[in-house]
Amino acid sequence: METTFFLIMGWCGTGYPGWLRDLLKKWPPPPPDPEPWRHISLIVLGLVAGLIGGHFFSNAIVENQFFAGQRAIAAGLFAFGVSNMATGIASSLKR
């Protein structure tokens, strides 16, 4: 169950740059990219980064009393952040 939660948070942390700008300026949306493997690879990177980040953080705070009762939420937020940073760096490097 925790693994699924980390995967979901990793997926939610995956964004692509300029999505709001594209939504507001270009209506109707442009045709889809003929090579979607770049977007798919970013999604997979976000899933993996969220899973790894969540598990590492969850294991690091097991005995910490500061996170008592909130371990899943804190680890999920960490998974979201790791996924967001990893996909942000990867999307800026692919240009």
Beta strands, then each sheet from edge to edge (+ up, - down):
end
